[in-house]
Amino acid sequence: MITQELSLNKLILPILLCLSFTAVAEEKFCPQKFEVLERDSGEGYIKIEKTLDKLFCNNRFEGESFKIVYATDEEAIAFDNANADLVKKAANVYYHLMVAKSFWLQEIKSDFVAKLPQVVVRLDITNAFSNVRHFKNKELEKNYNNAWSIPEGELSRTANGEEKKWGKEIWFSPMKKIETSEIAVSTGQNPIHESLLLVKDPILEFNKNGVIYGTLAAITAPSINQSALLDLVVKRLGTIAVLYGLIEVTKYMDQFFMDKYYYLETAMIPEVIYHEFAHIAMSDNLKTVHSVPVIEGMADYFAARIAKRRQMYEKITDYSTNKAKDTQSKMLYHPYLEGSWNATSDFTLSLLWLGKDDFDKLNAERAKRGQAPVANYDQIVFNAHFQLDEYSEIATGLTKALIQSCKANCTSLRAGVNTLNGVFEKKGMN
């Protein structure tokens, strides 16, 4: 009997241990429901209750993937925090970050994202980033209406002699209403000024050639009426003078294309959240805290893929007045777009999106013929980021990276490369 009891104990003990471990695993996460903001099918938004998954059972906005903290704090924001607006933003950011991470895991199948340690997310932080001190003193610089992806780093030594490290972080600064007259100072980011810059070179070339050929004609054919030549020169030079005058004047017209106030609650805009996580997801090769057209455009593309919207970052009453980006913008390429001041342009976004549309058409046509798709276009864009850096330009770096990515991923090289070249031509890069 004693032997039988011991045998039974040997069988029951492992079963009980398994059940215990299962219970612990189930209790590790405690999903909670909170109201979050989602775009509706039109130009507005809705507030809807959603379940926040993978939250630790500590009644705070913290899980394996993300920890949402206030400003420079290290402890996660509690569900019952007295600041209701802070709780609302924490819930919104956590939910949409989980949506973004799910996309990168399920659609892109990124090993880097799968292995990411917990990312700290800071809300209402006005400090600027310091790569040697983590946070700059608030007295030195204050930030509002913005969001950043922060690289990991470490302090050389803390006040008590200990070393301190931090991992990858995402910062959302608070919203602040600012009169547009305070920020629209000769930046030239308005449609009239930008359009004039884009047509400047062809107009200059046309009029310069007119003067040159007219003068040559007068030299080789003296019988030509000299007054007619003078009229031609005056006309051409006058056009050039007017063009330069208009460019200079329209530089100061930004405020006429903006609302009276500018404000942006980045923690409440889904596309901004997706954009910042895209920076983290590609930070294995593309450094964060670099605002350049290629890097920003790549992040915009993946944010648009998650949001499934044509118009990105559209204004939301009470939360933002910012200008929207159009995934189907008809803007054509110009070297002017390579400047860092054009990081907010939607050219790179529209270039990449046109590639998606054309590859979708190509793959659909092949499916009708019973052929396999040429490639998963998202993978072409994703793999291109391994060949880019913060110095890459659109016309040289991005186009070359896309071609090289296609060569590695396209089942039909000719069809894939021809489609990409067609996209480049449609966007004015012949």
KAKA-V206742 format. One record per run of one state. SS is the DSSP state (A for helix, B for strand, O for the rest). FROM is the first residue (numbers start at 1). TO is the last residue. If there is no record, write none. Layout:
# KAKA-V206742
ss->SS from->FROM to->TO
ss->SS from->FROM to->TO
This chain:
# KAKA-V206742
ss->O from->1 to->1
ss->A from->2 to->28
ss->B from->29 to->29
ss->O from->30 to->31
ss->B from->32 to->39
ss->O from->40 to->44
ss->B from->45 to->52
ss->O from->53 to->54
ss->B from->55 to->56
ss->O from->57 to->59
ss->B from->60 to->60
ss->O from->61 to->61
ss->B from->62 to->63
ss->O from->64 to->65
ss->B from->66 to->70
ss->O from->71 to->75
ss->B from->76 to->76
ss->O from->77 to->77
ss->B from->78 to->78
ss->O from->79 to->83
ss->A from->84 to->106
ss->O from->107 to->110
ss->A from->111 to->114
ss->O from->115 to->118
ss->B from->119 to->123
ss->O from->124 to->128
ss->B from->129 to->130
ss->O from->131 to->133
ss->B from->134 to->135
ss->O from->136 to->146
ss->B from->147 to->150
ss->O from->151 to->152
ss->B from->153 to->155
ss->O from->156 to->163
ss->B from->164 to->166
ss->O from->167 to->168
ss->B from->169 to->172
ss->O from->173 to->177
ss->B from->178 to->179
ss->A from->180 to->183
ss->O from->184 to->190
ss->A from->191 to->220
ss->O from->221 to->225
ss->A from->226 to->250
ss->O from->251 to->253
ss->A from->254 to->257
ss->O from->258 to->260
ss->B from->261 to->262
ss->O from->263 to->263
ss->B from->264 to->264
ss->O from->265 to->265
ss->A from->266 to->268
ss->O from->269 to->269
ss->A from->270 to->281
ss->O from->282 to->292
ss->A from->293 to->307
ss->O from->308 to->310
ss->B from->311 to->312
ss->O from->313 to->315
ss->B from->316 to->316
ss->O from->317 to->319
ss->B from->320 to->320
ss->O from->321 to->324
ss->B from->325 to->326
ss->O from->327 to->334
ss->A from->335 to->338
ss->O from->339 to->339
ss->A from->340 to->342
ss->O from->343 to->346
ss->A from->347 to->368
ss->O from->369 to->376
ss->A from->377 to->387
ss->O from->388 to->393
ss->A from->394 to->409
ss->O from->410 to->412
ss->A from->413 to->426
ss->O from->427 to->430
